[in-house]
Amino acid sequence: MIKTSLIIFIVSLFSVALVPGTVSGQDGDDIAVGCYIGDETTYDEVGNLDVFNPSQRAVGLCNAIYKDCYGRCWACWTDSEGNAVCKDAAGRQFYR
């Protein structure tokens, strides 16, 4: 019961970050993000979500929303130049 309540609290807390501009006070568009588990060469997609400012929020939201992550998921999105940018749970950014 406590675990379920904690998960619901975390998801609702982070869901505010999914609405553009509510946390940062800026206008902008959400960016499609893929959430993955594994490493750069062998991985599985866990799910997708739309995130405002993915470089700061995507990994945390993937790990908060998808229970299969257990804090080990990383996230990828397409930047303004068309590159697939990824960031892992340790904060390392790489291109795929």
C-alpha positions as CSV (number, residue, x, y, z in Angstrom):
1,M,0.0,0.0,0.0
2,I,2.8,2.4,0.9
3,K,4.8,1.5,-2.2
4,T,1.8,2.1,-4.4
5,S,1.1,5.5,-2.7
6,L,4.7,6.5,-3.1
7,I,4.6,5.6,-6.8
8,I,1.4,7.6,-7.4
9,F,2.9,10.6,-5.5
10,I,6.1,10.5,-7.6
11,V,4.3,10.1,-10.9
12,S,1.9,13.0,-10.1
13,L,4.8,15.1,-8.9
14,F,6.8,14.6,-12.1
15,S,3.7,14.8,-14.3
16,V,3.7,18.6,-13.7
17,A,7.0,18.7,-15.6
18,L,5.3,17.2,-18.6
19,V,3.2,20.3,-19.1
20,P,5.2,22.9,-21.0
21,G,6.0,26.1,-19.1
22,T,4.4,25.1,-15.8
23,V,7.6,24.5,-13.9
24,S,10.0,26.7,-15.8
25,G,7.7,29.5,-16.7
26,Q,8.7,29.3,-20.3
27,D,6.7,28.7,-23.4
28,G,7.8,25.8,-25.7
29,D,6.9,22.5,-27.2
30,D,7.2,19.1,-25.6
31,I,9.8,16.8,-27.3
32,A,9.2,13.1,-27.9
33,V,11.5,11.0,-25.7
34,G,12.2,7.3,-25.8
35,C,13.0,5.5,-22.5
36,Y,15.4,2.6,-22.7
37,I,17.0,0.0,-20.5
38,G,20.3,-1.8,-21.2
39,D,23.4,-0.2,-22.7
40,E,24.3,1.6,-25.9
41,T,24.6,-1.6,-27.9
42,T,22.0,-3.9,-26.4
43,Y,18.8,-2.2,-25.2
44,D,15.1,-2.5,-25.1
45,E,12.6,0.4,-25.3
46,V,10.5,0.7,-22.1
47,G,8.2,3.4,-23.3
48,N,7.7,6.9,-24.7
49,L,6.7,10.2,-23.3
50,D,6.7,13.9,-24.2
51,V,9.0,16.1,-22.2
52,F,9.6,19.9,-22.0
53,N,13.4,20.3,-21.7
54,P,14.5,16.7,-22.1
55,S,18.2,17.4,-21.3
56,Q,17.2,18.1,-17.7
57,R,14.1,16.1,-17.2
58,A,13.9,13.1,-19.5
59,V,15.9,10.5,-17.6
60,G,14.2,11.3,-14.2
61,L,10.8,11.1,-15.7
62,C,11.5,7.8,-17.5
63,N,12.7,6.3,-14.2
64,A,9.8,7.7,-12.3
65,I,7.0,6.7,-14.7
66,Y,8.1,3.3,-15.9
67,K,8.4,0.7,-13.1
68,D,10.6,-1.6,-15.2
69,C,13.4,1.0,-15.0
70,Y,14.2,0.7,-11.3
71,G,16.4,3.8,-11.8
72,R,18.5,2.3,-14.6
73,C,16.7,3.8,-17.7
74,W,18.2,6.3,-20.0
75,A,16.5,8.5,-22.5
76,C,16.9,9.6,-26.2
77,W,15.3,12.4,-28.2
78,T,16.0,14.2,-31.4
79,D,17.6,17.6,-31.0
80,S,17.0,20.7,-33.2
81,E,19.7,19.6,-35.7
82,G,18.2,16.1,-36.1
83,N,20.7,14.2,-34.0
84,A,19.6,11.4,-31.6
85,V,20.8,12.7,-28.2
86,C,20.8,10.3,-25.3
87,K,21.4,10.7,-21.6
88,D,21.9,8.0,-19.0
89,A,21.0,8.0,-15.3
90,A,24.6,9.1,-14.4
91,G,24.1,12.3,-16.4
92,R,26.4,11.3,-19.3
93,Q,25.2,12.5,-22.7
94,F,25.9,10.7,-25.9
95,Y,24.8,10.5,-29.5
96,R,23.2,7.4,-31.0
